[in-house]
């Protein structure tokens, strides 16, 4: 079950990288002093990336917990 823990840890790291990317992208968009419509459009583009990264991270953490419990 050790392999499940490592796979889960890898997924969690990938998800964390996606979340950090989302934070950086939204921060850059806010600092650019864009008009309201354009700011909303940029944030709307980042939202699916953020949700996907969160899902991958959660799946990875669940795999780590399952691997630890079974191992």
Backbone as JSON Lines, residues from 0, in Angstrom:
{"i":0,"aa":"X","n":[0.8,-1.2,0.0],"ca":[0.0,0.0,0.0],"c":[0.85,1.27,0.0]}
{"i":1,"aa":"X","n":[2.15,1.09,0.09],"ca":[3.03,2.26,0.08],"c":[2.93,3.02,-1.23]}
{"i":2,"aa":"X","n":[2.71,2.29,-2.34],"ca":[2.6,2.95,-3.64],"c":[1.39,3.86,-3.69]}
{"i":3,"aa":"X","n":[0.3,3.49,-3.02],"ca":[-0.9,4.32,-2.99],"c":[-0.61,5.64,-2.27]}
{"i":4,"aa":"X","n":[0.18,5.56,-1.21],"ca":[0.54,6.77,-0.47],"c":[1.36,7.7,-1.36]}
{"i":5,"aa":"X","n":[2.32,7.16,-2.09],"ca":[3.17,7.99,-2.94],"c":[2.4,8.57,-4.12]}
{"i":6,"aa":"X","n":[1.51,7.79,-4.7],"ca":[0.68,8.31,-5.79],"c":[-0.22,9.43,-5.27]}
{"i":7,"aa":"X","n":[-0.8,9.21,-4.11],"ca":[-1.64,10.23,-3.51],"c":[-0.88,11.5,-3.18]}
{"i":8,"aa":"X","n":[0.34,11.35,-2.69],"ca":[1.17,12.52,-2.39],"c":[1.5,13.27,-3.67]}
{"i":9,"aa":"X","n":[1.78,12.55,-4.73],"ca":[2.06,13.19,-6.02],"c":[0.86,13.96,-6.54]}
{"i":10,"aa":"X","n":[-0.32,13.36,-6.44],"ca":[-1.53,14.04,-6.87],"c":[-1.78,15.29,-6.03]}
{"i":11,"aa":"X","n":[-1.53,15.19,-4.75],"ca":[-1.73,16.35,-3.87],"c":[-0.79,17.49,-4.24]}
{"i":12,"aa":"X","n":[0.44,17.16,-4.57],"ca":[1.4,18.19,-4.96],"c":[1.0,18.84,-6.29]}
{"i":13,"aa":"X","n":[0.52,18.04,-7.23],"ca":[0.05,18.58,-8.51],"c":[-1.14,19.51,-8.27]}
{"i":14,"aa":"X","n":[-2.07,19.08,-7.43],"ca":[-3.21,19.92,-7.11],"c":[-2.8,21.21,-6.41]}
{"i":15,"aa":"X","n":[-1.83,21.12,-5.52],"ca":[-1.35,22.32,-4.82],"c":[-0.71,23.3,-5.8]}
{"i":16,"aa":"X","n":[0.03,22.78,-6.77],"ca":[0.62,23.65,-7.79],"c":[-0.46,24.37,-8.59]}
{"i":17,"aa":"X","n":[-1.54,23.67,-8.91],"ca":[-2.64,24.3,-9.63],"c":[-3.33,25.37,-8.8]}
{"i":18,"aa":"X","n":[-3.47,25.14,-7.51],"ca":[-4.09,26.13,-6.63],"c":[-3.2,27.37,-6.53]}
{"i":19,"aa":"X","n":[-1.9,27.17,-6.4],"ca":[-0.97,28.3,-6.35],"c":[-1.01,29.08,-7.66]}
{"i":20,"aa":"X","n":[-1.08,28.38,-8.78],"ca":[-1.21,29.05,-10.08],"c":[-2.46,29.91,-10.12]}
{"i":21,"aa":"X","n":[-3.56,29.39,-9.63],"ca":[-4.82,30.15,-9.61],"c":[-4.69,31.41,-8.77]}
{"i":22,"aa":"X","n":[-4.07,31.29,-7.62],"ca":[-3.89,32.45,-6.74],"c":[-3.04,33.51,-7.44]}
{"i":23,"aa":"X","n":[-1.95,33.08,-8.07],"ca":[-1.07,34.03,-8.75],"c":[-1.79,34.69,-9.93]}
{"i":24,"aa":"X","n":[-2.55,33.92,-10.69],"ca":[-3.25,34.48,-11.85],"c":[-4.29,35.51,-11.44]}
{"i":25,"aa":"X","n":[-5.04,35.23,-10.4],"ca":[-6.06,36.18,-9.94],"c":[-5.4,37.42,-9.33]}
{"i":26,"aa":"X","n":[-4.32,37.24,-8.61],"ca":[-3.62,38.39,-8.03],"c":[-3.07,39.3,-9.13]}
{"i":27,"aa":"X","n":[-2.5,38.72,-10.17],"ca":[-2.0,39.52,-11.29],"c":[-3.13,40.27,-11.98]}
{"i":28,"aa":"X","n":[-4.28,39.61,-12.14],"ca":[-5.41,40.26,-12.79],"c":[-5.92,41.42,-11.94]}
{"i":29,"aa":"X","n":[-5.95,41.26,-10.64],"ca":[-6.41,42.35,-9.77],"c":[-5.44,43.52,-9.75]}
{"i":30,"aa":"X","n":[-4.15,43.25,-9.82],"ca":[-3.15,44.32,-9.8],"c":[-3.08,45.06,-11.13]}
{"i":31,"aa":"X","n":[-3.63,44.49,-12.19],"ca":[-3.56,45.11,-13.51],"c":[-4.55,46.26,-13.66]}
{"i":32,"aa":"X","n":[-5.39,46.49,-12.67],"ca":[-6.39,47.57,-12.71],"c":[-7.23,47.51,-13.98]}
{"i":33,"aa":"X","n":[-7.77,46.35,-14.25],"ca":[-8.6,46.15,-15.44],"c":[-10.01,46.65,-15.19]}
{"i":34,"aa":"X","n":[-10.73,46.93,-16.26],"ca":[-12.16,47.24,-16.08],"c":[-12.89,46.03,-15.49]}
{"i":35,"aa":"X","n":[-14.03,46.29,-14.89],"ca":[-14.76,45.25,-14.16],"c":[-15.09,44.04,-15.04]}
{"i":36,"aa":"X","n":[-15.54,44.29,-16.26],"ca":[-15.92,43.18,-17.15],"c":[-14.72,42.31,-17.51]}
{"i":37,"aa":"X","n":[-13.6,42.94,-17.79],"ca":[-12.41,42.17,-18.16],"c":[-11.86,41.4,-16.96]}
{"i":38,"aa":"X","n":[-11.92,42.0,-15.78],"ca":[-11.48,41.31,-14.57],"c":[-12.34,40.08,-14.31]}
{"i":39,"aa":"X","n":[-13.64,40.24,-14.46],"ca":[-14.54,39.08,-14.29],"c":[-14.25,37.99,-15.31]}
{"i":40,"aa":"X","n":[-13.94,38.38,-16.54],"ca":[-13.65,37.39,-17.58],"c":[-12.38,36.61,-17.25]}
{"i":41,"aa":"X","n":[-11.35,37.31,-16.75],"ca":[-10.1,36.6,-16.4],"c":[-10.31,35.67,-15.22]}
{"i":42,"aa":"X","n":[-11.05,36.13,-14.24],"ca":[-11.31,35.27,-13.08],"c":[-12.16,34.07,-13.49]}
{"i":43,"aa":"X","n":[-13.09,34.28,-14.42],"ca":[-13.92,33.17,-14.9],"c":[-13.08,32.12,-15.63]}
{"i":44,"aa":"X","n":[-12.0,32.55,-16.29],"ca":[-11.12,31.59,-16.96],"c":[-10.3,30.78,-15.97]}
{"i":45,"aa":"X","n":[-9.97,31.38,-14.83],"ca":[-9.14,30.7,-13.83],"c":[-9.97,29.76,-12.95]}
{"i":46,"aa":"X","n":[-11.24,30.04,-12.82],"ca":[-12.1,29.25,-11.92],"c":[-12.09,27.74,-12.21]}
{"i":47,"aa":"X","n":[-12.23,27.29,-13.47],"ca":[-12.18,25.84,-13.71],"c":[-10.83,25.22,-13.33]}
{"i":48,"aa":"X","n":[-9.75,25.96,-13.54],"ca":[-8.43,25.45,-13.16],"c":[-8.36,25.28,-11.65]}
{"i":49,"aa":"X","n":[-8.89,26.26,-10.92],"ca":[-8.89,26.21,-9.47],"c":[-9.71,25.01,-8.96]}
{"i":50,"aa":"X","n":[-10.89,24.83,-9.51],"ca":[-11.73,23.72,-9.06],"c":[-11.13,22.37,-9.43]}
{"i":51,"aa":"X","n":[-10.55,22.26,-10.61],"ca":[-9.9,21.01,-11.0],"c":[-8.7,20.69,-10.12]}
{"i":52,"aa":"X","n":[-7.93,21.71,-9.8],"ca":[-6.77,21.5,-8.92],"c":[-7.22,21.09,-7.53]}
{"i":53,"aa":"X","n":[-8.29,21.7,-7.05],"ca":[-8.82,21.32,-5.74],"c":[-9.3,19.87,-5.74]}
{"i":54,"aa":"X","n":[-9.95,19.46,-6.82],"ca":[-10.43,18.07,-6.93],"c":[-9.25,17.09,-6.94]}
{"i":55,"aa":"X","n":[-8.23,17.4,-7.72],"ca":[-7.06,16.52,-7.78],"c":[-6.38,16.42,-6.42]}
{"i":56,"aa":"X","n":[-6.29,17.55,-5.74],"ca":[-5.66,17.57,-4.42],"c":[-6.46,16.73,-3.42]}
{"i":57,"aa":"X","n":[-7.77,16.85,-3.46],"ca":[-8.61,16.07,-2.54],"c":[-8.49,14.58,-2.84]}
{"i":58,"aa":"X","n":[-8.49,14.21,-4.09],"ca":[-8.34,12.8,-4.45],"c":[-6.99,12.27,-3.97]}
{"i":59,"aa":"X","n":[-5.95,13.08,-4.13],"ca":[-4.63,12.68,-3.65],"c":[-4.6,12.5,-2.14]}
{"i":60,"aa":"X","n":[-5.2,13.42,-1.42],"ca":[-5.23,13.29,0.04],"c":[-6.04,12.07,0.48]}
{"i":61,"aa":"X","n":[-7.12,11.78,-0.23],"ca":[-7.89,10.58,0.1],"c":[-7.07,9.32,-0.15]}
{"i":62,"aa":"X","n":[-6.29,9.32,-1.23],"ca":[-5.44,8.17,-1.52],"c":[-4.38,7.99,-0.44]}
{"i":63,"aa":"X","n":[-3.83,9.08,0.05],"ca":[-2.84,9.0,1.13],"c":[-3.48,8.41,2.38]}
{"i":64,"aa":"X","n":[-4.66,8.88,2.74],"ca":[-5.33,8.37,3.94],"c":[-5.67,6.89,3.79]}
{"i":65,"aa":"X","n":[-6.16,6.51,2.64],"ca":[-6.49,5.09,2.4],"c":[-5.23,4.23,2.45]}
{"i":66,"aa":"X","n":[-4.16,4.71,1.83],"ca":[-2.9,3.96,1.85],"c":[-2.35,3.8,3.26]}
{"i":67,"aa":"X","n":[-2.46,4.84,4.08],"ca":[-1.98,4.74,5.46],"c":[-2.85,3.8,6.27]}
{"i":68,"aa":"X","n":[-4.15,3.87,6.08],"ca":[-5.06,3.01,6.85],"c":[-4.9,1.53,6.48]}
{"i":69,"aa":"X","n":[-4.69,1.26,5.21],"ca":[-4.55,-0.13,4.78],"c":[-3.14,-0.67,4.95]}
{"i":70,"aa":"X","n":[-2.18,0.22,5.03],"ca":[-0.79,-0.23,5.13],"c":[-0.37,-0.31,6.52]}
